[in-house]
Amino acid sequence: MERKIVYTNHLLSRIEFRAIPKKLPEEIYSQADAYYFDLATTLFIAVKSISRGKTKKKFAVAFSIHDDIVYLITVHPLKKGQEENRVNSGRWQKTKEKI
């Protein structure tokens, strides 16, 4: 069963501010390369490499799940090494599969 996906107002403002295609956060959530639980924020994180033009960049979407509804909270490009640093520090705990 597919969960309902809700874009928060904050996510919508980030999409506009960063000129990110509106469907990209849902794509990142649905087709992520990796899923994590962030111990600092108690949110889930989906990470996916995205090709934009000639460049490839990793993006992260923070989300929560309540009553079987996925709330996409924010989206942002990751800095080089940011994913690895958060995993190595123990802040991001890898989950086994899509949440």
Buried (B, 14 or more C-beta within 10 A) or exposed (E): EEEEBEBBEBBEEBBEEEEBEEEBBBBBBBEBEBBBBBEEBEBBBBBBEBEEEEEEBBBBBBBBEEEEEBBBBBBBEBEEEBBEEBBEEEBBEEBEEEB
